[in-house]
Structure formats: C-alpha cells, structure tokens
Amino acid sequence: MGVEYKTHLGSVIRDLPVLPVAAAGHLSLNTPVGSCVDHFGRVWLADTSHNRLLVMDAELETILMVFGSTGSGDRQFNMPFRLLPHPEKRYIYVTDIGNHRVHILSYDENTITPISTFGDTSNIDLKGPNGIVYYRGQLCVADEFYEGPDGVSRLAVFRDDGEYLYDIHQITGYKTPVELLWPQGLSVDRQGRIYIANTGFNTVVRCDWQGNGVAFSSTGKPYIDGLELARDVAIIQGRVLIPGGKSNAISVYSQNGVSQGALAGYFSPIQITEFPQENTFLVTEPILASLQLHKANLRRVQHGRDIYPDVLAQVGDERDSKGQLHFATSAAGDITPERRSASTAQSPTMMPWFSQEQVGHLKQQQEKFLKLTEIPGMPTWLNMGLNWQMEWMQRWQRSWLSLFMPSSNSVEDESLWVVDAGNYQLQSTDNLKSNSLRSASMPLLPGSLGVTSLTPLNPLPGQFDPDIPLLVVSNFLSGIVTIYQYHPFYKELIPYTVFGSLGHFPWQLNKPQGLAIDPVSRDIFIADSGNNRIARWRLNRLGIVGLVDTFGTLGDGDDQFHTPSDIAVSDDGLCYISDQFNHRIQVTDLQGRPVRRFGQPGYGTDDDHFLLPTSVEFEQGYLFVSDLVNRAVKVFDRNDQCVSAFAAFGADSSKGQLWMPYLMHVRNRRIYLPDCALNRVNVYHFDAGDHA
Amino acid sequence: MSVFTRAAAKRRKDQQQLERQGSSMGAVSEADSEELLETIRDVIRKTATEPNVDRGVAVEQLSRLQEKHHKLLAGKCITGS
C-alpha cells in the first residue's frame, strides 16, 4: 500500500539563448518571488519554480546572467525565494526554502560565485527560510515552517557570514506576547526595526532585534491589524507597504500605523523592492509570471486615497507555449464514458461527424496553426487579435479529435481536462506525457477555477450528445457557475445553462471553489468558500437548474465552516468537506446534517494533522485529501484512518514535490493534483494493496 | 490550544469584520456579476435554442462574452501590457 509519484503534465520552458539576450520573447518565468538590486544597479530575480536566478540590466530589457539549477548542490536551489544584497560587500543572500538553507553568493560584473550556505545544520535546522533582512552586520531570517512550542514559528538571527546567533520565538513587551505563525516577508527601516509579515495572523508585526515589540503610536500595538492578507512588507519612502493587505492592492500605512490608502490595480503582488530612481520600485507578480518596474509618489497616498502606479517596464512572456500551464487550478476526467467501455479506439457517437477528408483537412489546419503559435515572442493576445476565432476553433477541433480518435500511444482512462486559469482556457490530454496538454476550449471567463464532469441521469432537452458529459466550471471572481456542453455542429464548448452570481443570498455564490457531483442523484455540490457554506443545485430532467439548499455558516462549530474549499460526495451519501481554515474534514449527510468530523491542526505528513486542507476526492472507498501547508496527499479509509500518504515540499519535478497544490481529481486511484505555483499537474498512483 | 487554533479564531473575527465593512468581495461587483450572468443567458438563448443560427455568429457571441468579462477585470488591474 502506498502513494507513488508517477509523472507530471505541463511543459517546462526555461532554456535561454546565449547571453546576453533581450528579455522580451525569451523569458518565460515560473512564479517569480524575490528581487533585489545589486551594486551595479542590475536587477536580480528569483525565478522560483524554475530554480534559478536571473540578472538583468536596470531597464529590464536584457538578461545578463543566469545562475542555478534544480538540486541541493552549492550552485543549485529548490525554490530560491527572497534575495537580499549586502549593503557593503558584493554579496547576495538567497533563501533556498525547499533546501532549508540560505546561500551567500558573491558577484562581479561577469560572474556569480557561491561562497557558502547556512541554516541547514542540525543545530539550526531551518524549516522554511523565507524573508531575510540585514542591519549592522546581522541577518534576520523568517523561518516560516519552524514548529516551536504550540506550533509557533520563529525568526533566526545570524552574523552576516552565516554564523548562527539566536532565535526569536515571540514578540514581547505588549500585554500578551505576540505569536509568530508562518512569517514570510521581512523588512527593516532606517532605525533597524524589523517588520514581519505574520501571515498566519494576517498582521504586520514590528520589533527590535531582541524580539521586543515596537508599538505603532496610533494604536499602541506592535502590529498592524485588519489586513486581508499579510505575506510581505516593505518600507519604502518612509511608508509601510503591505502587498495584498487589501485585495488586488498594496496597502500603504504610515510608520505610526495609520492607513493612508493603497496602490491599486494589482493582481496578487508579493515582493516590493525599492529601486534607485525617484519614486520607483520593483513588484513581483508571481501568478502573472511577471516582474514589473512601477513609479508612484507614495506621499500622494493619503486620506484613504488609492492611486494607480505607472508601469515603466516589465519582464515575463506569456505562459502560453504548447503544453505550458499558467495557474492550473483544477482537473476533471471521466469525460468519455462511452469510450471506456469500448474496445475500439474511436467513439461511435463522434465518428460520423468527421469524414476522413474532413479529418485530413483539420489536421493540415492544425499543423499550420501550431507553427504559427510557435513563433517566439508572439503573445496570445496578438494571435487572438490576428485571427481570434480561427485560433480557438482549431485548438478546439484538435482537442476533440485527439480525445475521440486517440493517437496510437494513448491509453484508456487517461483523458483529462485542466483549468488553465491564467490562460483563460481548458487544456486537455489523452496521455501522461508531460508536454501533451493542448488548448481545448473557447476562452473561459477570467476567474474560472473548479471543474467537474456531469453525466445527467437522463438526456436533457437541448443536450446535443448525451454520451458526452457536461462540464461544470466555477468562477471564483464572478460567483457564476457555468455548465458547458459540446456543440457538434459549432464544434465548440458552449454554455448549456448558468447559475449563481456574486452575493450572499442563498441563490448566490461568493468565491466558489471545488465542485462535486452526487453519484446517485447527480446533484451539483459547490464549496461556496466566501459564504462559508455548501450550495446544492440540481439540473432537472427538463434541463432547468435550480437551488436545492445551502448549509453551513461561518464558525468552528459542528455545522459551521471557515472557507470550505472543496467537497466530495461518496457513493453512500456522505459529503466530505475540506474545512480549510478550521484545519479539518467535515462529514455531513446530503442535507448538510453533521455526521462527524476528523483532523486536528498541526504539522504531519502521514496522519490526521491538517494545515489548510484544500482539496478532497472520494473514490473506491477511500478519501483523498490534499493538505496544503503539509504539502501532502493523504489517503483515508471509511473509518477516517490515514492509510497512506505522499508528502514533499519543493519545486523538483522529478520528485513529485508540491508548492501550492489546488483542486485534485482522482480516477482509478490515479491522483491528478494541479499545482498552481509550479504550473504543472502532478500525477500519483495509490496502491491499496488489493491489486485493484 | 495551539497557535493554529488561535490564528484561525483571529482570522474568523477578521473575516466577520471585513464582511461588516462590505469589503470581502473581489474585483467584480455584484452588479457586474449580474450583468455577466444575463449576458451568458443571452448567449445560451442565441447558441442553444435557435437551431438555425450561423456558427460564426455563435462563436462571435462566445467571444464577446469572454471579452466583456476580460475588459471588466482589465479596467481594475495593471499588468503593464
């Protein structure tokens, strides 16, 4: 019995021409996080999921140097995260979070040389080095996943040569000690005070180098509160900048803790780095796979006013090459039920639509199209502008041809759909080759997130081919759920029906995520995460969709949830809900009545300790749970006993490691787990030991 | 009680407060969402219930729907492009 990593889907495009080379058209980034500016004024970027550093000119036009590969050697990384230049020496510190260490690299105009690493020895044993700051010969490192008493994280202080000095486990000097949980970004002001993005509590904490809290005068507290998210902090132009403090924005506070307003118009920014030109700063947008240089006068951000910075430059090509994923959020299979039972390689229901002549013509068109899309540097939007409809029609036809007329190397039951959210599309494959994904739909609405397939019990009015399941897609941004069907005459995926809309009323949704279909009734269950409830909808035999019920409210009681992110429905009529921020799995009946719950908050890779369990699937008597912070896939039997697990944190594709796993799909004990930060779908197999 | 439980309690409290302030929604407003819903319904009427509609017209409908949603978000996001 065990869970074994098999392979991954999603092309990796990290090769670069001979350097130096223009960044535009040559640089595909994979969830970049850290940035800094060196003594020559050049920009360094941690291309985190590619396990490398890039050095560019100050204009962000030319790639000058690249350093690093995947591994644990002295020139290797496993998720290089934050970068810090030494103020006097030509050193760059790199937190190498997956290898639990910090690099010291020296550099000159042409070369980068590893000096040493620190933090991974047994006496220090960093668990998740993230943010790093320097002041007067000392370094402070945020150890995000350190597990101290009661689970608290820590700051670790070193000399600038990497010699360990001491830990800070709590921030003292306030009424009660301020605990650290999952501290990420750090910053330091001119007085040497440390600012900590204390992500677990959604606060920004301020302290000195002994861990004494330094209160903000406006509140008397050593932390800024009321943030939507706190994963980084930067002190720039005398202001405290908090990316994500407010959704789609960078919150701006004065140093006495008063909210001034925000820099608006961002997607999900993480690190801000001051740039050596007036009012300019670098911003990494990991999900957009982009580094941008912005200009804004922060003194204009006051009295609650929001301003939009000017974008001076940016790097990072579209992640839309063949087989490449951009923020993969969910996967669905079981889309060709007829094919599964057929021994031949083609579907009797589909083939009559295509004569051999048509097939030949389509293949010629596809080849032409694929050559067009392979032109380096031609972004998706330009292709779309040139011939928008033709592009998507051909992509769609190619996909359906490949699914229903499998290639000679395709294997039964491997057809899969993946929501490629950053490219606003579904991708599909019929085999497990890493570069086999292909665009397969008209553009989805931006914000599309969860997907599942639905085979109604009876053919529906207006359903063009009942043998082909419908696809149900949730939209996180608009609160809308769309049910698509394949239209054989248009040869397009078209909306069959739609429901939801953003809001709190029972018929509305707020940040819907995972979806599940009751295998008996075929009712649609939706994890309505922003409303902290589950919504149950039904597509009746007339093809009319209607709300059945909702259940759950915000809380940690028996019938309550805190950001339920996914749901699975078992064949015996139980709902398994990943109650994400309560760190537990809730089990209810189909009406939402609590049956039981299991799991307890905490670190653990092969037990019922959960930290932000994000996705659940039920198949063949087993419950599969993707446990985000533990970076684990855990398998439970019907008695809620963990019978097997796979856990690995990092960005090494050869080892099945995980960073931000999202909504999972399980079919025939094969686990398809999209990782929206690594931009791939990891495939594992669960062997139950019964030769199933 | 562990730090995880204490942090979860604080986040719940924060969420309640944000909901009271009405700031827990994302980039799309309720009115935007309603409008999108109606637009999709309109596309369904035109693509699914009218059997004689030209394919090009149907694709155009779907394209406009996506563009509309995209523009709605693009107006609120800066991406440099």
Interface residues (C-beta under 8 A of the other chain):
Chain A: D150 G151 V152 E179 L181 G200 F201 N202 D225 G226 L227 E228 K246 S247 N248 A264 G265 Y266 F267 E285 L288 S290 Q292 Y308 P309 V311 A313 Q314 P379 W381 W388 Q389 W392 M393 Y424 M442 P443 L444 L445 P446 G447 G462 F476 L477 S478 G479 I480 T482 H487 F489 Y490 K491 E492 I494 P495 Y496 T497 V498 G500 S501 L502 G503 N510 K511 G530 L554 G555 D556 H562 F581 N582 H583 P601 G602 L611
Chain B: M1 S2 V3 F4 T5 R6 A7 A8 A9 K10 R11 R12 D14 Q15 Q16 Q17 L18 S23 S24 M25 G26 A27 V28 S29 E30 D32 S33 E34 L36 L37 I40 R41 V43 I44 T47 A48 T49 R55 G56 A58 V59 E60 L62 S63 L65 Q66 H69 H70 L73 K76 C77 I78 T79 G80 S81
